Amino acid sequence: YIGDSMVMRWDGSMFRLLQQLPSRGAHVFQPLLIARDQLAILGSDFAFSQVFHLEPDKGLLEPLQELGPPALVAPRAFAHITIAGRRFLFAACFKGPTQIYQHHELDLSA
């Protein structure tokens, strides 16, 4: 809540630091698998919530998108739901209504 979040790996005898993420005001850090994307969401009370994408080549979480005010206020949990082939992300909020986002994939390679 006050400092940075740390992503760590258990190596069999102790935890090893992999990455630090700025997370002042965050109450939830939640990994999610949506389609083929390994994501993590850092939900913040004071700033935009951050969506990170795991870059398999680097093994690090890279910033992907911000979710934020005015809609998303004080998120506490995230859930991924697939309905009729469409993917949704539910964000339960402490200070506001639950927000629902639809997951879209854009092919920018052309």
RANORVEN-V215700 format. One record per pair of residues at least 6 apart in sequence whose ideal C-beta (glycine too) atoms are under 8 Angstrom apart, sorted by sequence separation. I is the first residue (numbers start at 1). J is the second residue. D is the distance in Angstrom with one decimal. If there is no record, write none. Layout:
i=I j=J d=D
i=I j=J d=D
This chain:
i=9 j=15 d=6.9
i=10 j=16 d=7.9
i=23 j=29 d=7.1
i=32 j=38 d=7.9
i=33 j=39 d=7.5
i=43 j=49 d=4.6
i=44 j=50 d=7.3
i=54 j=60 d=7.6
i=55 j=61 d=7.6
i=81 j=87 d=7.6
i=82 j=88 d=7.5
i=92 j=98 d=5.2
i=93 j=99 d=6.5
i=8 j=15 d=4.3
i=9 j=16 d=5.2
i=31 j=38 d=7.2
i=32 j=39 d=4.8
i=42 j=49 d=6.3
i=54 j=61 d=5.7
i=55 j=62 d=5.1
i=80 j=87 d=6.7
i=81 j=88 d=5.0
i=91 j=98 d=6.5
i=8 j=16 d=6.3
i=21 j=29 d=7.9
i=31 j=39 d=7.1
i=32 j=40 d=7.1
i=41 j=49 d=6.2
i=42 j=50 d=4.6
i=53 j=61 d=7.0
i=54 j=62 d=7.9
i=67 j=75 d=8.0
i=80 j=88 d=7.4
i=81 j=89 d=7.9
i=90 j=98 d=6.1
i=91 j=99 d=4.4
i=8 j=17 d=5.7
i=9 j=18 d=5.4
i=31 j=40 d=4.8
i=32 j=41 d=6.6
i=41 j=50 d=7.1
i=52 j=61 d=3.8
i=53 j=62 d=5.5
i=80 j=89 d=5.8
i=81 j=90 d=6.3
i=90 j=99 d=7.5
i=91 j=100 d=7.6
i=7 j=17 d=7.7
i=8 j=18 d=6.1
i=30 j=40 d=6.8
i=41 j=51 d=5.4
i=42 j=52 d=7.0
i=52 j=62 d=6.3
i=79 j=89 d=7.4
i=80 j=90 d=7.9
i=90 j=100 d=5.6
i=91 j=101 d=7.1
i=6 j=17 d=5.8
i=7 j=18 d=4.7
i=29 j=40 d=6.5
i=30 j=41 d=5.2
i=40 j=51 d=7.7
i=41 j=52 d=7.5
i=52 j=63 d=6.0
i=53 j=64 d=4.3
i=78 j=89 d=6.1
i=79 j=90 d=4.6
i=89 j=100 d=7.3
i=7 j=19 d=4.4
i=29 j=41 d=7.4
i=39 j=51 d=6.0
i=40 j=52 d=4.6
i=51 j=63 d=7.7
i=52 j=64 d=6.0
i=78 j=90 d=6.9
i=88 j=100 d=5.7
i=89 j=101 d=4.5
i=6 j=19 d=7.4
i=7 j=20 d=7.7
i=28 j=41 d=7.4
i=29 j=42 d=5.2
i=30 j=43 d=7.3
i=39 j=52 d=6.5
i=50 j=63 d=6.1
i=51 j=64 d=4.7
i=78 j=91 d=5.4
i=79 j=92 d=7.6
i=88 j=101 d=6.8
i=89 j=102 d=7.8
i=6 j=20 d=5.5
i=7 j=21 d=6.9
i=28 j=42 d=7.5
i=29 j=43 d=7.6
i=39 j=53 d=5.9
i=40 j=54 d=7.1
i=51 j=65 d=4.4
i=77 j=91 d=7.6
i=78 j=92 d=7.7
i=88 j=102 d=5.6
i=89 j=103 d=6.3
i=5 j=20 d=7.1
i=6 j=21 d=7.7
i=28 j=43 d=4.1
i=38 j=53 d=7.2
i=39 j=54 d=7.2
i=50 j=65 d=7.8
i=51 j=66 d=7.3
i=77 j=92 d=4.6
i=87 j=102 d=7.0
i=88 j=103 d=6.9
i=4 j=20 d=4.7
i=5 j=21 d=4.6
i=26 j=42 d=5.1
i=27 j=43 d=6.2
i=37 j=53 d=6.2
i=38 j=54 d=4.0
i=50 j=66 d=6.1
i=51 j=67 d=6.4
i=75 j=91 d=4.8
i=76 j=92 d=5.5
i=86 j=102 d=6.4
i=87 j=103 d=3.8
i=4 j=21 d=6.2
i=5 j=22 d=8.0
i=26 j=43 d=6.2
i=27 j=44 d=7.7
i=49 j=66 d=7.0
i=50 j=67 d=7.8
i=75 j=92 d=6.8
i=76 j=93 d=6.8
i=86 j=103 d=8.0
i=4 j=22 d=5.6
i=5 j=23 d=4.1
i=26 j=44 d=4.8
i=27 j=45 d=6.3
i=38 j=56 d=7.9
i=48 j=66 d=3.9
i=49 j=67 d=4.5
i=75 j=93 d=5.3
i=76 j=94 d=5.1
i=4 j=23 d=5.8
i=23 j=42 d=5.4
i=25 j=44 d=4.6
i=26 j=45 d=7.5
i=48 j=67 d=6.5
i=49 j=68 d=6.1
i=72 j=91 d=5.8
i=74 j=93 d=5.4
i=75 j=94 d=7.5
i=3 j=23 d=7.5
i=24 j=44 d=7.5
i=25 j=45 d=4.6
i=48 j=68 d=3.3
i=73 j=93 d=5.4
i=74 j=94 d=3.9
i=3 j=24 d=7.4
i=5 j=26 d=6.5
i=21 j=42 d=6.2
i=23 j=44 d=7.1
i=25 j=46 d=3.4
i=40 j=61 d=5.6
i=47 j=68 d=7.2
i=48 j=69 d=7.1
i=72 j=93 d=6.5
i=73 j=94 d=7.7
i=74 j=95 d=4.0
i=2 j=24 d=6.7
i=24 j=46 d=6.6
i=25 j=47 d=6.0
i=73 j=95 d=4.6
i=74 j=96 d=6.9
i=1 j=24 d=7.8
i=24 j=47 d=7.3
i=49 j=72 d=5.7
i=73 j=96 d=3.9
i=80 j=103 d=7.9
i=1 j=25 d=6.8
i=5 j=29 d=5.5
i=48 j=72 d=8.0
i=67 j=91 d=7.1
i=72 j=96 d=7.6
i=75 j=99 d=7.8
i=1 j=26 d=6.6
i=39 j=64 d=7.1
i=71 j=96 d=7.8
i=1 j=27 d=6.5
i=41 j=67 d=7.6
i=49 j=75 d=5.7
i=72 j=99 d=5.2
i=45 j=73 d=7.9
i=71 j=99 d=5.4
i=21 j=50 d=7.6
i=43 j=72 d=7.8
i=45 j=74 d=4.7
i=21 j=52 d=7.3
i=43 j=74 d=7.9
i=44 j=75 d=7.8
i=43 j=75 d=3.5
i=67 j=99 d=7.8
i=43 j=76 d=6.9
i=41 j=75 d=7.9
i=67 j=101 d=7.1
i=43 j=78 d=7.0
i=5 j=42 d=6.5
i=41 j=78 d=5.1
i=21 j=61 d=6.8
i=18 j=59 d=7.0
i=19 j=60 d=5.4
i=18 j=60 d=7.3
i=19 j=61 d=6.1
i=49 j=91 d=7.7
i=32 j=78 d=6.5
i=34 j=80 d=5.3
i=27 j=74 d=7.4
i=28 j=75 d=6.1
i=30 j=77 d=7.0
i=33 j=80 d=7.4
i=27 j=75 d=7.6
i=28 j=76 d=5.7
i=30 j=78 d=4.8
i=32 j=80 d=5.2
i=43 j=91 d=7.3
i=27 j=76 d=6.1
i=28 j=77 d=6.2
i=45 j=94 d=7.8
i=28 j=78 d=7.1
i=45 j=95 d=7.8
i=35 j=87 d=6.4
i=34 j=87 d=5.7
i=7 j=61 d=6.5
i=34 j=89 d=7.2
i=32 j=89 d=7.5
i=27 j=94 d=7.8
i=35 j=103 d=6.9
i=34 j=103 d=5.4
i=35 j=105 d=6.8
